[in-house]
Amino acid sequence: EAREVFLSLPSSLKSLSLRAGKEEEVWSGFAEGVRAGTMASLKHMYVDIATNMVDGDDLSVFLPAFIERKPVLLETLSIKVLWWDGDGEERYRCPSLCKALREETFPFLNELRLQGDCLPPQFVKGLAEIISQKKLIHLQTLGLSRIEGNPENDARGRQEVSEASEMFAECLDSSSVPRLSFLDLMEMGFEEGGTETLLANLSSETGPPVEKLYMSLYGVSEEGARLICEGACPFLERLHVLRDAVRPFLQAAAGVSGPLPFESLSINVRGDEMLLCAELIKSGKGKCLDKLWLSEHCGDVLSACRSSELTNLRQLEIAVFEMSKDDLLVLSQSAEAGNFPSLEVLTLFFRRVGASGEWASVLKKAVLGGKLKSLKYTNFPNGHLADSPLVPADDPDDQDYTSFWLEAMSTGCLPDLRALHLSGDENDMRALAAALKVTSMSSLVRMHLQEIQMGGDGLTVFAEALKTSSLTRLETLEFGFVSGDWDGAALAAALNAQRLPSLRSLSLRGEQGCVSAFREHVAEGRRSVLNLSRHSSPESDNDSEEGGSEDSDEMGDESSADERPRRVFARLNPGYQDEELL
């Protein structure tokens, strides 16, 4: 079918967005369409290779077709791919893409974006050579993903990253990229040497005419941090500071007299850097704070948030081993005071929490009072690493979180919430089902119900509610272990009737016979969304068998407590690359 689709595309086609995974026939059909000339007028192309489909260079399946047709009129090329996949050293160099750029296959290219999990240093060096050879002189926008060094040798890998980033920084001048105006390196990350070289090049008379720079700092000198904070690089609009760059940056920020000169600032803070970060917030210089990641001993920063309105803060992540009830109370009071009016992401990761429900009551008051109306993603109340509820079940102040969240949605207090996390038992599932019948939840994209303990009746109640629900945008639906004897016929019927039209993934676990029966009830055309695991009991971690469709490789296994936050974090923050926080 793919071949026929691509061969029938109109010759006037100007823009194409294509996302596929292991379906090699899709990419082969795409290449055949290119060779046949059906995309001769194409000017904007967005390619997302969701998973590795062939060994070696992923892009070699279709890029040679463009090379054969050169020159190609393409002006925008955006590629998202798992750069590290494949076998052999050559995979790191992405030879097909380098060949296409070196041979000027796209002579009119003015926007190039390379995204994905990470970029190999060898490829970044190759790209720098191509730029130095003046093969991309029409480039106006360039965006690159994070560089990742040797995964088996941290010291060598960091050196590889540093060398590649410095080489890339050195190649940017007015003769090699004379039209470059926007440089998006927010995910790339620069060590101290690369930072100094890049900013010096862009600020010099021979530098490219960059008007807008987004970048991440892994390292920076004290002098470099001072110049950045004083606004010596007016083109630097968005900045992410992490790793070794945090301390010199915060120290430099303390020395400036006014607000920091950025449109957006993101910081990963840890250890004794907390006091410096707290001072930044209390001074009012950090009004541009957009994203804030906190680890152990974050009490001072949270206290600063309680006394300061962070009008631009959109994302707050806290990952600590043990969260004190006092810190949680301060966080909740900050929200209740209206100090996070723009907050979109709130995630908490910790093993234990002090046994008090006071902080939760205050946070509820903030939500139901409309103080967090911008919230889109949160893992509250299930952000812990252990298997117990966030507030222990025997806590006298334990709260009914299900009714709280449903009330917040039904009263319009969370109009943009994209992800809903619920825990409890079958009664909570019934409450959810009742709410689905009368409450608009059209904003939801993900529903995480893994911690609701239920049997087949719970699935049936949920399925019945889908007849009148508004879950038109729901893409991910996750159940936990469904106990007892059940076949899921009602839920299967709802799937077959397209009552969840946007669904891309449905996960659940159960006894082998139950899971198999459910799968058989689901129409063949809908099985691609299934991610099923067969277990003999909820405690079993090693009895997983293949579930889902023949095309599914994901087994829905239960990760360890230490691995779980990594999965949740990635799910809540697609595209975020840095894992150092966790």
Secondary structure, 3 states (H helix, E strand, C coil): CHHHHHHCCCCCCCEEEEEECCCHHHHHHHHHHHHCCCCCCCCEEEEEECCCCCCCCHHHHCHHHHHHHCCCCCCEEEEEECCCCCCCHHHHHCHHHHHHHHCCCCCCCCEEEEEECCECHHHHHHHHHHHHCCCCCCCCEEEECCECCCCCCHHHHHHHHHHHHHHHHHCCCCCCCCCCCEEEEEEEEECHHHHHHHHHHHHCCCCCCCCEEEEEECCCCHHHHHHHHCCCCCCEEEEEECHHHHHHHHHHHHHCCCCCCCCEEEEEECHHHHHHHHHHHHHCCCCCEEEEEECCCCHHHHHHHHCCCCCCCCEEEEECCEECHHHHHHHHHHHHCCCCCCCCEEEEEECEECCCCHHHHHHHHHHHCCCCCCCCEECCCCCECCCCCCCCCCCCCCCCHHHHHHHHHHCCCCCCCCEEEEEECHHHHHHHHHHHHHCCCCCCCEEEEEEECEEHHHHHHHHHHCCCCCCCCCCEEEEEEEECCCCCHHHHHHHHCCCCCCCCEEEEEECHHHHHHHHHHCCHHHHHHEEEEECCCCCCCCCCCCCCCCCCCCCCCCCCCCCHHHHHHHHHCCCCCCCCCC
